[in-house]
Amino acid sequence: MKPDRAPRGVPSRKDPADAAGSKSRTSDGRDTPPPQPARSLSRSIESTPRDVRRALKTISGELALQGIGETDREAIEVVLAECMNNVVEHAFGETPGRRFDLRLHIADDQLFCRVEDRGKPMPGLAPPAGRLPDLPVRLEDLPEGGFGWFLIRELTCDLRYCRRDDRNSLTFQIPLGRCD
């Protein structure tokens, strides 16, 4: 006669959750946590504002699954939106049908980022200084644009740009662990 239960530490074939692989046990019978999603993300993104918005939404969701807090995700979204929109608008001149690559890696308390494209090089082969202009206007009269590089520089560290062959590469880190 076959036993109704599998030996301790061996998943039972009668439990559909165990058979599907969503639950596992240690040799002493304790549940083990489910595997964590990948700590690295890579995307190839089409050079349209719509595809940038779609990528930002997807990435934010994936970072939430990684346990990245809302305040950190908001800072990450600002930086990535600025960088990716710069690629679309400036490197590719808003030419649809082009693609660029985004790679993210979470390690300890940092998010490491790389944005690569085959568009036009940055002027002077360097990222803009990102200084705030002196704007003697009321808050409601501030211009809509012109703050992107300031925001990128304020929210990142170790910002680097290089041009190799016909490829732009922008790398930076975003500190994690801001208070939520």
N, C-alpha and C positions, 0 to 999 in steps of 0.2 A: 504494500500500500504506500502511495506517495504522500509525503507530508503536505499539509495545507499551506505551510509557511516555508519560505526559503531560509537557509541558514543565516544567522546573524551577519549583517554587513553585505549580504548579497541581495540586490533588488528582487522583489517578488514579480513574477511575470503576470500576476493577476491584477497588479496596480497599474492602470493605464498611464498615470502620471510618471511613474518610475520607468515604464516601458518606453515612454516617449522621450525620456532623457531629461525631463525638466526638474527632476529631483534626484539627488544621489545621497548616499550615506557613507559615512566612514566605516572602518572595520569594526568599531565598537557600537555601531547602530545610530550614531548622531547624524542629523541632517547636515549637509554641507550647503553653503550659500550657492546660489546660481552663479554661473560664470559671468564676469563683468564684461560689458561691451568693450570693443577695441578702444585703446587709449590714443589711437592715431586715426585721423580722418584725412582722406584725400578726395578731391573733387576736381573734375574738369568742367568748367562753367562756360556757357555760351555768352558772348559779349553783348547782352541786351540788358536793359534795366530790369525787365521782368524776370529774367533768369537770375540776376543778382538777388532780387527780392526773394525768389523761391529758394535759392541756396542759403540765404541768411536764415530763413524760417526753418529749413531742414537742419542746419548746423546748430541753431539754438536748441532745437528739440533733442538733438544728439548730445549736446553738452549737458542738458538737464539730466539725461539718462546717466551721464557720467558723474552726477552729483555736484556739478558746478552751480554755485548759487546764482540767484537772480541778478544781484548787483554786478557780479562778474560777467554774467552773460550779456547784460546791457552794455557794459564797457566793451566787451569783445565785439558785439554787434556794431557799435559805433565805429570802431577801428576797421573792422572788415568791410563794412559798408563804404567807408571813405576810400579804402585801398582798392576795392573791387570797382567802385564807380570811377575812380581815377583811371584804371585800366581801360574801362569801356569808353570813357569820354576822351582821354588824352592819348593813351598808348595806341588805341585802335581807332581813334577819331570817330567813334560811334558807328563804325562799320559792322553791320551784323554778319553773322556767319563765322566769326573768329572765336577762338576758345582760349582760355587761360586756366592755369592750374593753381589750386589752393591746397596746401598741406598744413595740417595742424597736429601737434603732438602735446599731450598733457604729461607733465613730469613734475612730481612734487607740487610746488606752489607756483608753477609757471605754465603758461601756454606758449609753445614755440610755434611760430607761424612763418610760412613761406608762400609768397605770391609770385608766380612766374608767367611771363607772357612773351610773345614774339612781336610786340608792337614797337612803336617809336621809342627811342631812349628818352630818359628824363633830361630836361635841359641842364646843361653843365655836367651831365652824368652824376648827378647827386639829387637827393630829395630836397625839396624846398625847406627853407629855414623854419617855417611855421610860426612866425611871429604874429601876434595880434596887431592889427592896424590900429592906429589912434583914430577913433571914430567919435568925434564930438557931436553925436546925434542921440536922440531919445531911443530908448530900448525898442519901441515899436517901429522905429525907422531904420533899424540895423539892416544891412544887406543880407540876403539869404545865403550867399556863398562866401568863400574866402577863409573859412575857419577850419577846413579839413585837416591840413597838415599840422596846425596847432593842436587839434584834438588827438591826432595820431601820436605826435611827439609827447603829449601830456600823459597819455594812457599806456604807452609802451616803454620798453627799455631795449638797449642794444640794437637799435635800428640801423640796418645796413642795406645798401643798394649796390649792385654791381651789374655790369653789362658784359656778357661773354658771347662772342659771336653775334648772333642776332636775337639774343634772349635777355630780357630784363629779369632780375631776381631781387625781390625785396624781402628781407627777413627781419624779424623782430620777436620780442617776447612780451607777453602781457602778464603781469603779476596777478596771481589768484589769491583769494582769501579776503577780499573786501567784505566789510560787514554788510549783512543783508537787513 
